[in-house]
Amino acid sequence: MATERPEKDAARERGLAATGASAVARGPRGRLDQPRTPRRRLLPDYDPEAFARLSERIARFLGTGRFIVLMTLVIILWVLWNIFAPPAVRFDEYPFIFLTLALSLQASYAAPLILLAQNRQDDRDRVTQEQERKQNERSIADTEYLTREIASLRMGLGEVATRDWIRSELQDLVRDLAEQHVLPPTETSRGRDESDRSEH
């Protein structure tokens, strides 16, 4: 009997391991309550936001007249130095291959930096448009609410008694009373005296 229980436990563990139901069979990756250990990377970590800000500054500088003037002065000095300087200190002879290489390298770096700055600007524009859309929705909702309130106030004012309406009602009431008015007491007594005299 004692030998049957260990065999049953072993068979049960083998079944759990085969189905992947045990924590031992799943390994540490199956634990959802613990964060994963960070993987080692070959490349160093960098802050994308800081890099994007730097690229935006460079792209802004590349789009200014100051950069064009500075680049033009550097190219003119480069060409003049390599033409009129003594041959021993010239570093780029007439076809100016090194200057062409430097300019193409500058252009190859400037294009992605400008694209990165444009993407960043597009993200900012998208956020601004989303905020403006939400603000417009709120303004439309406020306008509709105020319109409904003004309409309800107009309907309520239509049922309120105004000064002209009260005056016209009072005039109608005075007119009705004047038409149904009984003679004053002095006139009624005179009428009775005259009727008594006629009877005698």
C-alpha positions in Angstrom: 0.0 0.0 0.0 2.9 2.3 0.8 4.5 1.6 -2.5 1.3 2.4 -4.5 1.1 6.0 -3.2 4.6 7.1 -4.4 3.9 5.6 -7.8 0.6 7.5 -8.0 2.3 10.8 -7.0 5.1 10.2 -9.6 2.5 9.4 -12.3 0.6 12.6 -11.4 3.7 14.8 -11.6 4.6 13.3 -14.9 1.1 14.1 -16.2 1.3 17.6 -15.0 4.7 18.1 -16.5 3.5 16.7 -19.8 0.5 19.2 -19.9 2.6 22.1 -18.7 0.5 22.7 -15.6 3.2 22.7 -13.0 5.3 25.8 -12.2 8.4 23.7 -12.5 7.6 22.5 -16.0 6.7 26.1 -17.1 9.9 27.6 -15.8 10.4 31.2 -14.6 8.9 32.6 -17.8 5.4 31.4 -16.7 5.4 33.7 -13.6 3.2 36.7 -14.4 3.6 38.3 -11.0 7.3 39.0 -11.5 8.9 41.3 -14.1 11.2 39.9 -16.7 14.9 40.3 -16.2 16.3 42.9 -18.5 18.2 41.5 -21.5 21.7 42.6 -22.1 22.1 44.6 -25.3 25.1 45.1 -27.4 24.2 48.7 -28.2 24.2 51.3 -25.4 20.9 52.7 -24.2 20.0 56.2 -25.1 17.2 58.6 -24.5 15.1 58.9 -27.7 13.6 62.1 -26.5 17.0 63.8 -25.9 18.2 62.6 -29.3 15.1 63.9 -30.9 15.5 67.3 -29.2 19.2 67.4 -30.4 18.2 66.5 -34.0 15.5 69.2 -33.9 18.0 71.8 -32.9 20.4 70.7 -35.6 17.6 70.7 -38.2 16.6 74.2 -37.1 20.1 75.4 -37.4 20.5 73.8 -40.9 17.4 75.7 -42.0 18.7 79.2 -41.1 20.5 81.7 -43.2 23.4 81.7 -40.8 24.2 78.1 -41.7 24.2 78.9 -45.4 26.5 81.9 -44.9 28.9 79.8 -42.7 28.9 76.9 -45.1 29.6 79.3 -48.0 32.5 80.9 -46.2 34.0 77.6 -45.3 33.8 76.4 -48.9 35.3 79.6 -50.2 38.1 79.4 -47.7 38.6 75.8 -48.5 38.9 76.4 -52.2 41.1 79.5 -51.8 43.4 77.7 -49.4 43.9 74.7 -51.6 44.5 76.9 -54.7 46.8 79.7 -53.4 48.5 78.1 -50.4 52.0 76.7 -50.7 51.9 73.1 -52.2 53.3 71.6 -48.9 50.3 72.7 -46.8 47.5 72.0 -49.3 45.3 69.1 -48.1 42.8 68.9 -51.0 44.1 69.5 -54.6 42.1 70.9 -57.5 39.3 68.4 -58.1 38.5 69.0 -54.4 37.5 65.3 -53.8 37.8 65.7 -50.0 35.4 68.7 -50.1 32.9 66.8 -52.2 33.1 63.9 -49.7 32.6 66.2 -46.7 29.6 67.9 -48.3 28.0 64.6 -49.3 28.6 63.3 -45.7 27.0 66.5 -44.3 24.0 66.1 -46.6 23.6 62.4 -45.8 23.4 63.2 -42.1 21.3 66.4 -42.6 18.5 64.6 -44.4 17.6 62.0 -41.7 17.9 64.7 -39.0 15.5 66.9 -40.9 13.1 64.0 -41.4 13.3 63.2 -37.7 12.6 66.8 -36.8 9.6 66.8 -39.2 8.3 63.6 -37.6 8.5 65.2 -34.2 6.7 68.3 -35.5 4.0 66.0 -37.1 3.5 64.4 -33.7 3.2 67.8 -32.0 0.7 68.9 -34.7 -1.3 65.7 -34.2 -1.5 66.3 -30.5 -2.5 69.9 -31.1 -5.2 68.9 -33.6 -6.5 66.3 -31.2 -6.7 68.9 -28.4 -8.3 71.5 -30.7 -10.9 68.8 -31.8 -11.8 68.1 -28.2 -12.0 71.8 -27.5 -14.3 72.3 -30.5 -16.5 69.4 -29.3 -16.7 71.0 -25.9 -17.5 74.4 -27.4 -20.2 72.8 -29.6 -21.7 71.0 -26.6 -21.7 74.2 -24.6 -23.3 76.1 -27.4 -26.0 73.5 -27.8 -26.7 73.6 -24.1 -26.9 77.4 -24.0 -29.2 77.3 -27.1 -31.6 74.8 -25.3 -31.5 77.0 -22.1 -32.3 80.1 -24.1 -35.2 78.3 -25.9 -36.6 77.1 -22.5 -36.3 80.6 -21.1 -38.2 82.0 -24.1 -40.9 79.4 -23.6 -41.1 80.2 -19.9 -41.3 83.9 -20.6 -44.1 83.3 -23.0 -46.2 82.0 -20.0 -45.2 84.9 -17.7 -47.7 87.8 -17.3 -46.2 90.9 -18.7 -47.1 94.5 -17.7 -49.0 95.1 -21.0 -50.9 91.9 -20.6 -51.9 92.8 -17.0 -52.9 96.3 -18.1 -55.1 95.0 -20.9 -56.7 92.4 -18.6 -57.4 95.1 -16.0 -58.9 97.4 -18.7 -61.2 94.5 -19.9 -62.2 93.9 -16.3 -63.0 97.5 -15.7 -65.0 97.6 -18.9 -67.0 94.5 -17.9 -67.7 96.0 -14.5 -68.8 99.2 -16.1 -71.3 97.3 -18.3 -72.7 95.3 -15.4 -72.7 98.1 -12.9 -75.8 98.7 -10.7 -77.1 102.3 -10.3 -75.7 104.1 -7.2 -77.8 104.1 -4.0 -79.0 107.7 -4.5 -80.5 106.9 -7.8 -82.3 103.8 -6.5 -83.9 105.8 -3.7 -85.1 108.4 -6.1 -86.6 105.7 -8.3 -88.5 104.2 -5.3 -89.8 107.6 -4.3 -91.1 108.3 -7.8 -92.8 104.9 -7.9 -94.4 105.5 -4.5 -95.8 108.9 -5.7 -97.2 107.4 -8.8 -99.0 104.7 -6.8 -100.6 107.4 -4.5 
